[in-house]
């Protein structure tokens, strides 16, 4: 019996759902019903495996250097293939775990816990022997003078001093000089006004409601204290580092597109200062101690794209999916910058990677234009052997692309002011690339069903295609500024590979391999859309996959890479699923991978968004090397209607952001679908949860 089977599993009530297991309410507020609209990418880019002769083997392609590059791309060293024995898939006889004590003992180090069974409980469910506490909730005061949360007396001023709504990315910094205290940084992706305000009228929101929503977006920085007698964490209210970043906080625009005419507006004729950040999804942390936050589904906040006079501007807005008519939230009624007829360039000022220094509450956060503009799920850097940052990024929409940015200068070590100022400019200079994938199997063996090709893996090679570097464009017909501001259009021209919603992208700190969460794509293979290919091998892909990418010569600055699908997600009993070659009878079912992170032992942890298997979303750990490679084990589940975000995996604790609890069709603030976290009669509130081992020992050992 595989982990999670047996009692405790039941069918969810029938709900109106969109892609995966998401409710229509989630789709409405999270991404502006992106899955209900035609995908903005209407280009005819061919999957590159389609133009490679079936007679060529993968190695002969490598030897011949048959992957074609853009004329401006130059040459690069060719990778030597997938030969790392330590990462080779385990065979079906590899030791695995079953539900109960055996599973805890048999997992990889860091994953030795009894897997949580898939369930539909209105709670955060954790393994036996683990404890939890809610660290901070939506509306909890974190700034001096902020009142206690009262949903019936909420104001914009109160929300600006309270923890924001729908926490997503998390990071926990140790606070130097303050024993037992840490700095928690959280993104706040979006607001769901139906669940926030009793009697909310979507056709006629009030100014107060709109301004509360502005204040509930952005990021929170809050110092937390650890209980000496347990692993619990609690906020330190009014700490000097506590901070709220909102939709009206001034941001500095930096990098090669700063000051561009494409970024200038009536309020900001310089094109260098933007008010606010929106739809901050996942993120990353830099080796120099800052947080990177991705602005994702920003298109939904703006109105009247179809009425913009200039045809070129309309086409650019359409490529990013901007709302044709009135926006759902009606913000354009209260601020002209959200009306694209009045301020068409305001749209270009969102969709960036934001950098924030959590240790300097007076420093303006920055929007980094050198990293390109698209629906950023996340941005996670690593250093090459010379200390230069390389940042990997996904564009989270159906048929969009995978990117990386290679900085020009190395990081400066030390705590001096000079080092800090140098490092704060690293992400403004470098080269932006987009990925093109080539499969190594004959096209006839990739039929859209998920059946493995004859060589036993979905795998192949790929290349990073340069788009722009500084003020130089590699894309014919586009200036460098246009490449940065309209990166999707540049990637279209470059011939990038259309992927199944590339979300979080994380390089392993141990092996250097890069892991890409591809969440799902219900339109794959449908009439008028790209068919399955070896990197995206299932049509009408409901469950998603995780891709493993190996740079040539283990050099993150390389232009060539090898890749393979590490996980093809879904029910292990479904023949289209694949778990790194591990015995599928001994894994937890997983659907719709979203955020990814690594633990201190080198295991990959995956949170899910929109579980399409009929159970609640959760957090899963999986070994990526050794005999347990591919053994997925579920660590926790989240409440009714919620999504698992974050996560942070430390030796002594696991943190997750429980996003949009109770976001179920038919629910509203007066009729909640969840009683989490405060119990019956209370409004469900997004919150951060901290999990630790009851006996005080490290997680999963």
Rosetta blueprint (number, residue, H / E / L):
1 X L
2 X L
3 X L
4 X L
5 X L
6 X L
7 X L
8 X L
9 X L
10 X L
11 X L
12 X L
13 X L
14 X L
15 X L
16 X L
17 X E
18 X L
19 X L
20 X L
21 X L
22 X L
23 X E
24 X H
25 X H
26 X H
27 X H
28 X H
29 X H
30 X H
31 X L
32 X L
33 X L
34 X H
35 X H
36 X H
37 X L
38 X L
39 X L
40 X L
41 X L
42 X L
43 X L
44 X L
45 X L
46 X L
47 X L
48 X H
49 X H
50 X H
51 X H
52 X L
53 X L
54 X L
55 X L
56 X L
57 X L
58 X H
59 X H
60 X H
61 X H
62 X H
63 X H
64 X H
65 X L
66 X L
67 X L
68 X L
69 X L
70 X L
71 X L
72 X L
73 X L
74 X L
75 X L
76 X L
77 X L
78 X L
79 X L
80 X L
81 X L
82 X L
83 X L
84 X L
85 X H
86 X H
87 X H
88 X L
89 X L
90 X L
91 X L
92 X L
93 X L
94 X L
95 X L
96 X L
97 X L
98 X L
99 X L
100 X L
101 X H
102 X H
103 X H
104 X H
105 X H
106 X H
107 X L
108 X L
109 X L
110 X L
111 X L
112 X L
113 X L
114 X L
115 X L
116 X L
117 X L
118 X L
119 X L
120 X L
121 X L
122 X L
123 X L
124 X L
125 X E
126 X E
127 X L
128 X L
129 X L
130 X E
131 X E
132 X E
133 X E
134 X E
135 X E
136 X E
137 X E
138 X L
139 X L
140 X L
141 X E
142 X L
143 X L
144 X L
145 X L
146 X L
147 X L
148 X L
149 X L
150 X L
151 X L
152 X L
153 X L
154 X L
155 X L
156 X H
157 X H
158 X H
159 X H
160 X L
161 X L
162 X E
163 X L
164 X L
165 X L
166 X L
167 X E
168 X E
169 X E
170 X E
171 X E
172 X E
173 X E
174 X E
175 X L
176 X L
177 X L
178 X L
179 X L
180 X L
181 X E
182 X E
183 X E
184 X E
185 X E
186 X E
187 X E
188 X E
189 X L
190 X L
191 X L
192 X L
193 X H
194 X H
195 X H
196 X H
197 X L
198 X L
199 X L
200 X L
201 X L
202 X L
203 X L
204 X L
205 X L
206 X L
207 X H
208 X H
209 X H
210 X H
211 X H
212 X H
213 X H
214 X H
215 X H
216 X H
217 X L
218 X E
219 X E
220 X E
221 X E
222 X E
223 X E
224 X E
225 X E
226 X E
227 X L
228 X L
229 X L
230 X L
231 X L
232 X L
233 X E
234 X E
235 X E
236 X L
237 X L
238 X L
239 X L
240 X L
241 X L
242 X L
243 X E
244 X E
245 X E
246 X L
247 X L
248 X L
249 X L
250 X E
251 X E
252 X E
253 X E
254 X E
255 X L
256 X L
257 X L
258 X L
259 X L
260 X L
261 X H
262 X H
263 X H
264 X L
265 X L
266 X L
267 X L
268 X L
269 X L
270 X L
271 X L
272 X L
273 X E
274 X E
275 X E
276 X L
277 X L
278 X L
279 X L
280 X E
281 X E
282 X E
283 X E
284 X E
285 X E
286 X L
287 X L
288 X L
289 X L
290 X L
291 X E
292 X E
293 X E
294 X E
295 X E
296 X L
297 X L
298 X H
299 X H
300 X H
301 X H
302 X L
303 X E
304 X L
305 X H
306 X H
307 X H
308 X L
309 X L
310 X L
311 X H
312 X H
313 X H
314 X H
315 X H
316 X H
317 X H
318 X H
319 X H
320 X L
321 X L
322 X L
323 X L
324 X L
325 X L
326 X L
327 X L
328 X L
329 X L
330 X L
331 X H
332 X H
333 X H
334 X L
335 X L
336 X H
337 X H
338 X H
339 X E
340 X L
341 X L
342 X L
343 X L
344 X H
345 X H
346 X H
347 X H
348 X H
349 X H
350 X L
351 X L
352 X L
353 X E
354 X E
355 X E
356 X E
357 X L
358 X L
359 X L
360 X L
361 X L
362 X L
363 X L
364 X L
365 X L
366 X E
367 X E
368 X E
369 X H
370 X H
371 X H
372 X L
373 X L
374 X L
375 X L
376 X E
377 X L
378 X L
379 X L
380 X E
381 X E
382 X E
383 X E
384 X L
385 X L
386 X L
387 X L
388 X E
389 X E
390 X E
391 X E
392 X E
393 X E
394 X E
395 X E
396 X L
397 X L
398 X E
399 X E
400 X E
401 X L
402 X E
403 X E
404 X E
405 X E
406 X E
407 X E
408 X E
409 X E
410 X E
411 X L
412 X L
413 X L
414 X L
415 X L
416 X L
417 X H
418 X H
419 X H
420 X H
421 X H
422 X H
423 X H
424 X L
425 X L
426 X H
427 X H
428 X H
429 X L
430 X E
431 X E
432 X E
433 X E
434 X E
435 X E
436 X E
437 X E
438 X E
439 X E
440 X L
441 X L
442 X L
443 X H
444 X H
445 X H
446 X L
447 X L
448 X L
449 X E
450 X L
451 X L
452 X L
453 X L
454 X L
455 X L
456 X L
457 X L
458 X L
459 X E
460 X E
461 X E
462 X E
463 X E
464 X E
465 X E
466 X E
467 X E
468 X E
469 X E
470 X L
471 X L
472 X E
473 X E
474 X L
475 X L
476 X L
477 X L
478 X L
479 X L
480 X H
481 X H
482 X H
483 X H
484 X H
485 X H
486 X L
487 X H
488 X H
489 X H
490 X H
491 X H
492 X H
493 X H
494 X H
495 X L
496 X L
497 X L
498 X L
499 X E
500 X E
501 X L
502 X E
503 X E
504 X E
505 X E
506 X E
507 X E
508 X L
509 X L
510 X L
511 X L
512 X L
513 X L
514 X E
515 X E
516 X E
517 X E
518 X E
519 X L
520 X L
521 X E
522 X L
523 X L
524 X L
525 X L
526 X L
527 X L
528 X L
529 X L
530 X L
531 X L
532 X L
533 X E
534 X L
535 X L
536 X E
537 X L
538 X E
539 X L
540 X L
541 X E
542 X L
543 X L
544 X L
545 X E
546 X E
547 X E
548 X E
549 X E
550 X E
551 X E
552 X H
553 X H
554 X H
555 X L
556 X L
557 X L
558 X L
559 X L
560 X E
561 X E
562 X E
563 X E
564 X E
565 X E
566 X E
567 X E
568 X E
569 X L
570 X E
571 X L
572 X L
573 X L
574 X L
575 X L
576 X L
577 X L
578 X E
579 X E
580 X L
581 X L
582 X L
583 X L
584 X H
585 X H
586 X H
587 X L
588 X L
589 X L
590 X E
591 X L
592 X L
593 X E
594 X E
595 X E
596 X E
597 X E
598 X E
599 X L
600 X L
601 X L
602 X L
603 X L
604 X E
605 X E
606 X E
607 X E
608 X E
609 X L
610 X L
611 X L
612 X L
613 X L
614 X L
615 X L
616 X L
617 X L
618 X E
619 X E
620 X E
621 X E
622 X E
623 X E
624 X L
625 X L
626 X L
627 X L
628 X L
629 X E
630 X L
631 X L
632 X E
633 X E
634 X E
635 X E
636 X E
637 X E
638 X L
639 X L
640 X L
641 X L
642 X L
643 X E
644 X E
645 X E
646 X E
647 X E
648 X E
649 X E
650 X L
651 X L
652 X L
653 X L
654 X E
655 X E
656 X E
657 X E
658 X E
659 X E
660 X L
661 X L
662 X L
663 X L
664 X L
665 X L
666 X L
667 X L
668 X E
669 X L
670 X L
671 X E
672 X L
673 X L
674 X L
675 X L
676 X L
677 X L
678 X L
679 X L
680 X L
681 X L
682 X L
683 X L
684 X L
685 X L
686 X L
687 X E
688 X E
689 X E
690 X E
691 X E
692 X E
693 X E
694 X L
695 X L
696 X L
697 X L
698 X L
699 X L
700 X L
701 X L
